[in-house]
């Protein structure tokens, strides 16, 4: 038989051939064995019950998949006022301004930067200035003091206002107003008194926002002050909020001013209002013989003319 030596022993060539066949069988087995370092790609895929397409999908990088588009933010509710020119049958001068508390945008008449004396409107700042400074000093007003402040805001008490104005430094308080509330048009009346402070309608709206945002009275007393301004009563309850339906009007904080200027032979009427998303300032100057009621009604009339819909 070929391959054997004459003495019956297997030849070296035959042994080499047998060894080669055995090694080949071992290598094939290792390539088909799961987890083996010699495992083929095909065996790894098919042996685990996955098609090549599934394996490719499993390797997909999820981070490169497009994320869902975010839902668009809802459009903010428009202000109840319309930016437009109004031409009303009003004797004398009048101007107005509205500030959007959400964006800071200001609209108004062409002369919204002109100033007029504030009269009692400035009392809202005087009370706010006192409350902020008292809190900053770590003090709390007494119940009697708070009662005085209530009379100043709700009833426009002049005697208590004069006392408080002197306590907080008189014209120094108005200088703080200009810097604290970032007013640009207004003027300090020196020591002519709080009533002679000059604001513009634009700065009046800014003052309202300064109060509403908590800057004027500080975080501790802002809610209290706005509550008092919503409860203005008697002769001072007129103007801007009267143009709104009753249910809405009671949510609007106000402080108004009215005074006869004999030197100028004029009456000055001023209106400040603070709504949820807006503040507004209206100012009028007209002949002294027309009386207070004329300006009070026209402040309301100006507001009505600017509303986007009738109340």
Secondary structure, DSSP 8 states (H G I E B T S, - for coil): -TTB-TTS-B-HHHHHHHHHHHHHHHHHHHHHSTT-TT--HHHHHHHTT--HHHHHHHT--GGGS--------------SB---------SSEEEEEEEETTT--EEE-TTTT-EEE-GGGGHHHHHHHHHHHHHHTT----HHHHHHHHHHHHH--HHHHHHHHHHTTTHHHHHHHHHHTT-SS-B--TTS-GGG-EEEHHHHHHHHHHHHTTTTT-TTTHHHHHHHHHT--GGG--SGGGGS-HHHHTT-EEEEEEEEETTTTEEEEEEEEE-SSEEEEEEEEEEGGGHHHHHHHHHHHHHHHHBSS--
